[in-house]
Amino acid sequence: MWNVIICDGDEPEREQLMGFVRQYFEEKKKDAQIAGCMDWPELEGMVKQSLPDVVIVAQNSVDGLNTITSARLLSRKIIWFSDLDFGVQAYRLCVPYFSTKPVTYQKMEQALTRFFEVSPWLGKT
């Protein structure tokens, strides 16, 4: 089972992203446990309980950048969406996938597909 955490301070947006991720895994016929959180302190607590396979950070402006830099140990497990173009910072922080908002199902599908292509070490089927 895949363990996915979505970190987004905007609850309606977070729920929408959780739906996109759920749809993606259903289409791939894979089981996933999907949880949501608002910010870095909450994410940190969730990560300590169970190490996620994928963390999707979809926070706006500097909040997202702060979460990404705080979650440095998870950097290779992060998909990052932001309202600002932090592409260079994402590259420097070894984040496998970055895109700007708004997040559509097509962007989420592309992000997850690309993530799994560049993360063969995950080893799940």
C-alpha angles and dihedrals in degrees: 000000000000118000112212128178122192116200113197127139092209105082099201090048091047091052090050092051091048088054091051091050092046090051092049094053092044090053090050090047091235129135117241136178107212123192133173135214137178107224148351098286091053092044091050091054092049092048091053090055096050129355108240125225091216133017117196113199114193104166125138128249120327093352089070093045091050091050092049093050092045090051093052093136088059094046096118090051097053132106108191128201120179140167088232127058105256093157094128092048090048090053092048091049092050093243105166096215134023130172137159126249147287094077115212127182089257091055091048092048091049091047095050093043092050091044092055091046092056095039105062089149089077088078097192123132 
